Amino acid sequence: MVEKHDWLDDIIDISQNWSAVSDPVKHVVNNISFDPEKTPQWNPSDYKERPRANSVRCMDVAGHDTMLCHACTDVCPVNAITVTDSKVSINEDCRKCGLCSAACPTEAFIVQKLMPKTLYNRIARQAASHVQVYITCTRALGRIPAANEIVLPCVGAVPKELWFALFMEFDNISVYLPLGVCDRCRTTTGEEAYVNAISESEELTGAHCGLEVEEKALNHEETREYKRSQFIGQMARSGSRMLGADRTISGAQALGQRIQNHTRQINELSRSLEKAVGVQNSQHRRRMLTQRRELVMAALQKWPGPATKIKEQIPRCDNSKCTMCEDCTKVCVLHALEIDNTGHVNIEPAYCIGCGACAAVCREGALTMHPADGSALAVPDPNAEEAEKEREKVYQLKAQGKRMLDNGLKAIEKTAEEESGESSKKHRA
């Protein structure tokens, strides 16, 4: 539902245009006297980064078996990845597309610009402040991006778990890819990667990802809520007592706080999980959550509904067949599986990504994969009640700030009317 345009929106529109109107000469001079050398130039390589392989996180290397997983080699469009039983190598043919980092279930490929939590924060910041945010690639854009345009080497570099987390939080996520861009791209596996990731996330969340194919149709408008909070924050910082400067924050500060709160939630979630099952397993190996797993769990902590829709494969053990060879524990690079002191195999579902490597290396057939839902990923938030109280305080402060702003503007309007009346009396006299 479109919100009604009110007097505060009118003031914001006037203030945004006032700088150009108040000094038109300076405005024109700035437009014609720019220094090309200081102007940002479009360079596609600025958005690309060569991945680094962390062989320790590769299940093929851990299990000394190159047939356990081949997600990275399957998705690489130029066969630049070689996996042996001792290391993962990336040769000079690498296109820096980032598809390997999105495909690897254990996050063995490190691309700083594409790390799931980093990328989530980038997209979430713009989704919270703009009517629409666009995820696109270097070939599709071909120019310096606007604030709400997230440029990636390939849209397929966004893993399905990140799409899931974004769709759970925002309803204004779109992909911008003009017709024919993917057809002529040498990153031939990228289109299938992002189509599968988006469609799976849409099915789980019930959300819809927008698609834009024409540049002229892109919407770079900031949201009404962001503009209003930004304006009120600027007024507060100007020192107006009527606005209660110490109780109002700007739109930018509010966004920063939102991102910090999300990071804090993920950290608290990890600590809660570690407290419940222990930081280390019985072999004194630290259990590890992938970043994409953390994002999914953070989303489910707020909205647990889709957890039962998530279909996973979890190993089960027939302890009568287990010989305690520990091959399964060696291949589990996230240490979700352990053999306890009694000789029983235990699996922590929240940490297990269902890769099936443990079952594949079990020579006795003691481990088999079985379907399960994502209920274990919906970890209760022990601070939920306290957070709700804090949100209520914020809502009250926002309402109070708006009332104070209303009163302040009414006082200004009354003063202006009184001065106008006095001026009329003097004129008649």
N, C-alpha and C positions, 0 to 999 in steps of 0.2 A: 504494500500500500504506500503510495506516494505521500510524504508528509507535507502539510500545508506550509507554504512560504510565509514567514512572519516578519515582523519589524527587525529582528536580529539578523535575519538573512539579508535584508535590505542594507543594513549598516555594513555587514561583511562585504557585500558586493561593492558598495561605495568605497570602502577602505582599500580593497584590492586594486581598484582602478585609479585611486587618488594619486599614487606616485607618478603615473604617466601624465595625468592631467595637470598636476600642480607644477611640474617643470617640464613642459613639452620640448624645450630646446635641448635640455640635457638628455632626455629620452631619445631624441633623434640622433644626437651626437654619439651616444653610446652604441647605437645600431650601425652607424656608418664608420666608426673609428676603431673597430675591434682589431686586435693583433692576431693574425692567423696562427702564429707560432705558439700563442698561449691558449688558443682554442682547442679543446679536446678533439682529437681526430679518431675516426673509426678505424679500428684495427681488430679483426676477428681473433687474432692470436691472444689478445688480452683476456679473452673469455675461455681460453683453452689451457689445459695443464696436463703434462705427461704424468700418468699414474705411477705410483711406486708400489711394488709388490712386497707384501709382508708374508713371506713364505711360512712363518710360524702359524699363521691363521689359515693356511690352506689345508683342507682335509686330505687331499691327495698326497701332499708331502708328509703330513702326520702319519698317514696310514701306509706310506710307501707303495701306493697303488694309484696309478694315473687314471683308472677307470671309475673311481668313486664319484667324482664330480667333474663335469666338463661345461659348466654354465658359462665360464669366461671365454673358453675357446669357441663355444658355439655362437656366442653373440659378437665376437670380434670380427669386423667386416674385412680385415686384411690379414688375418692369421698371424698377428704380431705376437701372440702369447704362446709360450712353450712351458709346459708343466712336466717336470720329471719327479722322480721319487725323492729328490733332495732340495729342489728349489723351483720358484716361478720366475721366468724371465720374460722381459718385454723388449722386442727388438726395435730397430730404427723405423720400421714401417708403420709404427703406431700413429693413428690419426688424431689421438687425444680427444676422442669422442666421449669418453666417460662411460660407455656402455658396460664395460667390465666391472666398474665399481658398483653399478646398479644391479648387475646380475649376480654377483658373488654373494651367497647367503651368509658367509662369515665375515664379510667386509675385509677381505685380504688385500684389496686394492685401495690405496690411499690417494685421494684427490682432494686437496684441502678445500678448493672452491666448491666441491660437490659433496662434502660430508653432509649426511642427512640432517643433522641438527642445525648446521650452519645454513644450509639451503632452506630449511623450514623457516628459520628466523627471517631470512631475506624476503621470502614470499609472504609470510604472515604479516610483516611490517607494512607491506604495500597493500595487502588485502584488507587490512584494518583501516587504512587511511584513504583508499580509493574505491570508487564505485565498482571498478573492475580491475583485476590484475591479469596480465598476460604472460604466459610462459612460452618462450619462443627460442629459436636457434639463430646462429650467426648467419646462415644462408638466407633465412626468411627475412631478417630485419635489414641488414646491410647499412646501418647508420647508428649514430649514438642513441642509445635507448632512453626513453622517457623513464621517469621514476617508477612507474608501475609496469614496466616491461622487464621481465627477468630473462636475460639472454644466457643460453647454455650452448655448449658445443653441439648437443643433440637433445631433443626433448626426451628421448629414450634414456637419458642419464638420470631421470627421476625414478627411483624405485617405487614399487607398488605400495610399500608401507608408508612412504612419504605422501603419496596421493591420498591414501586412506586418512592419515592424520589431518591433511589439509581439508578434505571434503567433510570431515566430522566437525571442523571448526568454522569453515567459511563456505558461503554459497555463491561467491563471485570469482571463482577461478576459471580461467579460459586458456585455451591454447591458440596461439596465432601462427598459422602456417598457410601461406598463400598456395593456391592450387599449383601443382607441378613441382614444388620445392623438393618434396621427398622422392618424387619419381626420378629426378635427375641427380640425386645426391649419391656420392660414393660410399657413404655410410649406409650400406644397403640393408642392414639389420635393424636400424634405428626405428623405422616406422612400426614394424611388428612389435618391437619392445614396448614402445609407449602405448600403442593400441591395446595390447594385452594388459599392461599395468593399469591403465585408466579404466578399462571396462570391468576388470575384476574389482577395483576399488569402488566403482559406481554401484556394482551389484551388492557389495557388502554394506555400503552406507546409505543406499537409496538416493544418493546425490546425483547431480548432472554436471558434467564438465562442459563448459561452453567451447565453441570452435569459431574462430574468426578467420576469414580468408582474404579480406580486403583491408588495406591499411587505412583507408579513409573512414572506415567504420569503427576504428579503435576509440575507446572512450578513456580519456585521461583525467576526468573530473575527480576531484577529491570528494569524499563523502560529506554529507551535510553535518553529521555528528563531529567529524574531525575538524572541519572548518570552524564550527561553533566553539569547540573546546580550545582550538588554537587561538581564536580571536579573544575569548574570555581570558585565556592565560596571558596574552599580550597586554590586555587591559589591566589585569591584576599586577603584572610586573611594572607597569607604569607608575604604580604607587597610589592608585585611587583607593582611598579608605572605604568608600562606599561599596567597593566590590569585594572587600575582604581578601587582600592579596595573599595572605598566608593560608588560605583555604582553597585556592584554585590552582590547578596545574595546567600547563599548556597541552595542546594536542600531541606535540612531539614527546613531551615528558610522559604523557599517559601511555603512548605507544611503547616507549622504552620500558616503562613499568610493566606493561603487559607481557613483553618478551621476557623480562626478568622473572616474572611470576611463573611463566611456562617453564623456564629453565629450573627454577626452584622446585616446581612440581616434579619434574623428571628426577632431580637429585633426591628429593624426599621419597619418591617412589622406589628408587634403587635402594635407598637405605632401609625402607620398610620391607622390601623383598629380602634383602640380606639379613635383616633381623629375624625374619620368619624362617628362613631355611639355612642361614649361615653364610658367611662370606666365603668360606672355603669348604670344599668337599672333604671326604675322609682321607683322600690322598694329599691333602694340603695344597690343592690347586685352586686358585681363585676362580670362582664362577664368573662368567662374563656375559653381559647383555650387549648386543649390537645396538648401535645408535637407532637404527630403524625400528628395532624391537621396542626400545624405550619410547619412541614417538607413538607407536601403536598403543602401548600400555598406558601412556599419559592420556591419550584420547579416550580409551575405554574406561579410565578412572572417572572421567567426567560423564561419559555417556556409555554405560555398559551394554546397552541393548544389542548392538551388532556382534558382541562376543560369541554368541551361540551360532552365528552364521559363518564364523571363521572355521574353515575345515583344515585340519592339520593331520599329520601322521606322527604318532608317538610310539616309541619302542616299548615292547613288553618282554619280560624275560621269563623263560621256563628255567627256574633255578635248578631243576633236576638235571638239566643238560649242561649247565654252566661249569666249566673247568677252571674258572678264575685265571684265565691266561692274561686278562687285562688288555687284550687287543682293542676292545671296544672303548676303554677309557683313554687309550693313547690317541685314537683317531678323533675323539670328541674334543675339538680345539676350543670349544666354549666351556668345557668341563661341566656340562649339564648332567653327565652320567658318572656314577661312581660305584665301586664295589666296597661295601662297608665291612666292618670288622667281623661280621658274622658270615661273610661270603655271599651276601645278597646284592643283586644289582638294583640300584635305585636311580630314578630319573626325576629331575625337577622340571615339570612341564613348562614353567615360565621361561626357563633358560633354553630349553630344547627347541631347535628350529625345524625339527622333522626332516633332516637331510637324509637320514637312513644309512649314513656311513657306518654306524656301529653295527647295524644288522648285516651289512654287506661284508664286514670283515670277520664276523663270528663264524668260525669254521664248524662249530658244533650245531649251528642252527638254533641256539638258545634264544636269540633276540629276533623278534619279528615286529613289523610295523603294523599299527592298528589305527583306524580313524578316530579322531577326537575333535571336539570343538575348542574354541578359544576362551572358555570360562576361566582357565587358570591365569589368563592375561589381565582379567579385570580385578586388579588388586585394590581393596578398599582404601580410601584416603582417611587416615586417622585425624587429619586436620580439617576435614570437610566442614564440620560445624563451625569451627573458629573462622574459617575462610568465608563462610556465608555471613557471619556477623560483620566481618570486615567489609564485605561487599555492600551490606545494608548501610554501613556508616558512609561509604563512598556515595551511594545513591542519595542519602540525606544531605551530604555536603554539596552535591551537585544541585539539588533542589533549592537548598539555601542560597547558594551562589546565584542561581537564576532569579530568586526573589529579590536579592540585594541589587542585582543588576536592573531589574524592573523598577525598583524603588529609586535607584540612582537616576535612571533616565527620566522617570516621572518628575523628579526634583529639578532636573535640568530643564525639562519642558516647562514646568511651572515658573521657574526663574525667567526663562525667555519670554513667557507670556506677560509676566509682571513688568519686565523691562520694556516690552513693546507697548504696554498700557501707559507707563510713565512717559515714554517718548511721545505718544499720541497726545497726552495732556499738555506737554510742553509745546507741542506744535500748534495746538489750538489756542494756547495762551499767547 
